[in-house]
Amino acid sequence: MNYHDIIVMPVLTEKSYDMIGEKRYTFIVDKRATKTEIKMAIEAVFDGVKVDRVNTINRLGKMKRQGRYEGRRASTKKAYVTLKKDSKGIEFFDSMQ
């Protein structure tokens, strides 16, 4: 699996912005990716970044209705990536803070 396929997109919410000061970043990742693969992908995609730990959450998709038909949105996996103290920050997020 390609490193760019593992990291789907960053999460840009108020809570994720508050965690940038603690060098904690949030990403939507591939559902099949392991914590080790996520760590290697972050370090490969962003230069000079050293990952301390990765916490993951599997989120079940919301139920939605269209008239009498019911369906479910796609399930996702979210990763909280904590960087080491001596690591430089991720420039994409730092420019938004």
Buried (B, 14 or more C-beta within 10 A) or exposed (E): EEBEEBBBEBBEEEEBBEBBEEBBBBBBBBEEBEBEBBBBBBBBBBEEBEBEEBEBEEEEEEEEEEEEEEEEEEEBBBBBBBBEEEBBBBEEBEEEE
